[in-house]
Amino acid sequence: MKKITIAIDGFSSCGKSTMAKDLAREVGYVYVDTGAMYRAVTLYALENNMFLPDGGIDADALRRKMGDIGISFRLNEATGRPDTYLNGERVEDKIRSMEVSDHVSPVAALPFVRSAMVALQQAMGRDKGVVMDGRDIGTTVFPDAELKIYVTASAEVRAQRRFDELKSKGMDADFDDILRNVKERDYIDSHRDVSPLRKADDAIELDNSHMTIAEQKQWLLERFHEACQKQAD
């Protein structure tokens, strides 16, 4: 069967990564978590003191260091899913912290960061057979993707999911802080100048506010088989 490119876009904490990972494993495709890539850049900036006292990012300092930021993914044999590595160090847990969540949107909005990440993402998906999730996959990274999904859910539902995820990992979490962060990221992601979050004209929308993971998986598999059949016809 001819391989296709699958682009899954949507708001933060709406389950894109879980859906994309499960689908990739189910159909034997490569999964790329683009959100993790921006989080890794943010973690690098935090660890190298590139944020100003007012919370802003020292864009010039980060621009000078972009060439020193190496991001890769390695399969975790225990989970069967890829972990994120920053310059050879596993940072999968670090990049999911609230500190990174609070700083990632301004970093992801920087044109030179997006340009570097988009080029890396396009290289990763050059041979198709890839599932990629993020904010601008179907609009900027792979505008010709054969299957585009746009995922959404209420801010409250997404905040609860993020809260439950952090607590399950033994990490400190405050629901109100998470809800505030979700709403702030929604605004920044939708209003940035470069590659803002928006639904591609040919994307299929999925509101998964009240769906189980199993229901989402079944729905996405059906869309995958439909897209593959369309390519075969």
C-alpha positions as CSV (number, residue, x, y, z in Angstrom):
1,M,0.0,0.0,0.0
2,K,1.3,3.5,-0.9
3,K,2.4,5.4,2.2
4,I,0.9,8.8,3.0
5,T,1.7,11.8,5.2
6,I,-0.6,12.4,8.2
7,A,-0.8,15.8,9.7
8,I,-2.5,16.3,13.1
9,D,-2.9,19.8,14.3
10,G,-4.7,21.4,17.2
11,F,-4.7,23.2,20.5
12,S,-2.4,22.2,23.4
13,S,-3.3,19.3,25.6
14,C,-6.1,18.0,23.3
15,G,-4.6,14.6,22.9
16,K,-2.9,15.0,19.6
17,S,0.3,13.3,20.6
18,T,-1.5,10.3,22.1
19,M,-3.6,9.9,18.9
20,A,-0.6,10.3,16.7
21,K,1.6,7.9,18.6
22,D,-1.0,5.2,18.7
23,L,-1.8,5.6,15.0
24,A,1.8,5.4,14.0
25,R,2.4,2.3,16.0
26,E,-0.8,0.7,14.6
27,V,0.0,1.3,11.0
28,G,3.8,1.0,11.2
29,Y,4.6,4.7,10.4
30,V,7.2,7.0,11.9
31,Y,5.9,9.4,14.6
32,V,7.3,12.9,15.1
33,D,6.2,15.0,18.0
34,T,6.9,18.5,16.8
35,G,5.6,20.1,20.0
36,A,8.4,18.2,21.8
37,M,10.9,19.9,19.5
38,Y,9.8,23.4,20.5
39,R,9.7,22.3,24.1
40,A,13.3,21.1,23.8
41,V,14.4,24.5,22.4
42,T,12.6,26.2,25.3
43,L,14.3,23.9,27.8
44,Y,17.7,24.8,26.2
45,A,16.9,28.5,26.6
46,L,15.8,28.0,30.2
47,E,18.9,26.0,31.1
48,N,21.2,28.6,29.5
49,N,19.5,31.6,31.1
50,M,18.1,33.1,28.0
51,F,14.9,34.4,29.6
52,L,14.8,38.0,30.8
53,P,13.6,39.1,34.3
54,D,10.2,40.1,32.8
55,G,9.7,36.7,31.3
56,G,10.6,37.6,27.8
57,I,13.1,35.7,25.7
58,D,16.5,37.0,24.7
59,A,15.9,36.3,21.0
60,D,19.4,37.4,19.9
61,A,21.1,35.0,22.3
62,L,18.9,32.1,21.3
63,R,19.5,32.9,17.6
64,R,23.2,32.7,18.1
65,K,22.9,29.3,19.7
66,M,20.5,27.6,17.4
67,G,23.3,25.7,15.7
68,D,24.2,24.1,19.0
69,I,20.8,22.7,19.6
70,G,20.5,19.1,18.5
71,I,17.1,17.4,18.8
72,S,16.4,13.8,18.1
73,F,14.0,11.0,19.0
74,R,14.9,7.5,20.2
75,L,12.5,4.6,20.7
76,N,11.9,3.8,24.3
77,E,11.8,0.0,24.4
78,A,9.8,0.0,27.7
79,T,7.0,2.2,26.4
80,G,7.2,1.4,22.7
81,R,7.2,5.2,22.0
82,P,9.9,7.7,21.1
83,D,11.6,9.8,23.7
84,T,12.9,13.3,23.1
85,Y,16.7,13.9,23.3
86,L,18.4,17.3,23.5
87,N,22.1,17.2,22.6
88,G,22.2,13.5,23.5
89,E,20.4,13.8,26.8
90,R,16.9,12.3,27.4
91,V,14.7,15.2,28.3
92,E,11.2,13.6,27.8
93,D,10.2,14.4,31.4
94,K,11.8,17.8,31.7
95,I,10.1,19.2,28.6
96,R,6.7,18.3,30.0
97,S,7.1,20.5,33.2
98,M,4.9,23.5,33.8
99,E,8.0,25.7,33.6
100,V,8.6,24.7,30.0
101,S,4.8,25.0,29.3
102,D,4.8,28.6,30.6
103,H,7.6,29.6,28.3
104,V,7.2,27.5,25.1
105,S,4.7,29.6,23.1
106,P,6.9,32.8,22.9
107,V,9.8,30.6,21.8
108,A,7.8,28.8,19.2
109,A,6.6,32.1,17.8
110,L,10.1,33.2,16.9
111,P,10.5,33.1,13.1
112,F,14.1,31.7,13.2
113,V,13.0,29.0,15.6
114,R,10.1,28.0,13.4
115,S,12.2,28.1,10.3
116,A,14.8,25.7,11.8
117,M,12.2,23.3,13.2
118,V,10.1,23.3,10.0
119,A,13.2,22.4,7.9
120,L,14.0,19.6,10.4
121,Q,10.4,18.3,10.3
122,Q,10.3,18.3,6.5
123,A,13.5,16.3,6.4
124,M,12.1,13.8,8.8
125,G,9.0,13.3,6.7
126,R,10.5,13.5,3.2
127,D,9.8,9.8,2.5
128,K,6.2,9.8,3.7
129,G,5.0,7.1,6.0
130,V,5.0,9.6,8.8
131,V,2.5,10.9,11.4
132,M,3.3,14.3,12.7
133,D,1.4,16.5,15.2
134,G,1.8,20.1,16.1
135,R,0.2,23.5,15.3
136,D,1.1,24.1,11.6
137,I,1.8,20.7,10.1
138,G,-1.1,20.7,7.7
139,T,-0.8,24.4,6.8
140,T,3.0,25.0,6.7
141,V,5.1,21.8,7.2
142,F,3.2,19.5,4.9
143,P,0.4,21.5,3.1
144,D,0.1,18.6,0.7
145,A,-0.4,15.9,3.3
146,E,-2.9,13.3,2.2
147,L,-4.7,13.2,5.6
148,K,-5.1,16.3,7.8
149,I,-6.8,16.2,11.2
150,Y,-7.6,19.3,13.3
151,V,-8.2,18.4,16.9
152,T,-10.0,20.6,19.5
153,A,-11.6,20.3,22.9
154,S,-12.7,22.8,25.6
155,A,-10.0,24.6,27.6
156,E,-11.4,23.1,30.8
157,V,-11.2,19.5,29.5
158,R,-7.7,20.0,28.2
159,A,-6.6,21.5,31.5
160,Q,-8.0,18.5,33.4
161,R,-6.1,16.1,31.1
162,R,-2.9,18.0,31.6
163,F,-3.5,18.1,35.4
164,D,-4.1,14.3,35.5
165,E,-1.0,13.7,33.3
166,L,1.3,15.6,35.6
167,K,-0.1,14.1,38.8
168,S,0.2,10.6,37.3
169,K,3.9,11.3,36.9
170,G,4.3,12.5,40.5
171,M,4.8,16.1,39.4
172,D,3.3,19.2,41.2
173,A,0.2,20.5,39.5
174,D,-2.4,23.2,40.1
175,F,-5.5,23.1,38.0
176,D,-6.0,26.9,37.9
177,D,-2.4,27.5,36.8
178,I,-2.8,24.9,34.1
179,L,-6.1,26.3,32.8
180,R,-4.5,29.8,32.7
181,N,-1.5,28.4,30.8
182,V,-3.8,26.6,28.3
183,K,-5.8,29.7,27.5
184,E,-2.6,31.8,27.2
185,R,-1.1,29.3,24.8
186,D,-4.3,29.2,22.8
187,Y,-4.2,32.9,22.3
188,I,-0.4,33.1,21.5
189,D,-0.5,30.1,19.1
190,S,-3.5,31.5,17.2
191,H,-2.3,35.1,16.9
192,R,1.5,34.7,16.2
193,D,2.7,36.3,13.0
194,V,4.5,33.2,11.7
195,S,2.5,30.0,11.0
196,P,-0.4,30.6,13.4
197,L,-2.5,27.7,14.6
198,R,-5.5,27.4,12.2
199,K,-7.5,24.7,10.6
200,A,-6.4,23.9,7.1
201,D,-9.1,24.2,4.5
202,D,-9.0,20.5,3.7
203,A,-8.6,19.3,7.3
204,I,-11.1,17.0,9.1
205,E,-12.1,18.5,12.5
206,L,-12.4,16.3,15.6
207,D,-13.8,17.6,18.9
208,N,-12.7,15.0,21.3
209,S,-14.0,16.7,24.5
210,H,-16.1,13.7,25.3
211,M,-14.4,10.8,23.5
212,T,-12.4,8.0,25.1
213,I,-8.9,7.2,23.8
214,A,-10.3,4.0,22.3
215,E,-13.0,5.9,20.4
216,Q,-10.4,8.4,19.1
217,K,-8.2,5.6,17.9
218,Q,-11.0,3.9,16.0
219,W,-12.1,7.2,14.5
220,L,-8.6,8.0,13.3
221,L,-8.0,4.5,11.9
222,E,-11.2,4.9,9.8
223,R,-10.0,8.2,8.4
224,F,-6.5,6.7,7.7
225,H,-8.0,3.8,5.7
226,E,-10.3,6.2,3.8
227,A,-7.3,8.4,2.9
228,C,-5.2,5.4,1.8
229,Q,-8.1,4.1,-0.3
230,K,-8.5,7.5,-2.0
231,Q,-4.8,7.4,-2.9
232,A,-5.2,3.9,-4.4
233,D,-8.2,4.8,-6.5
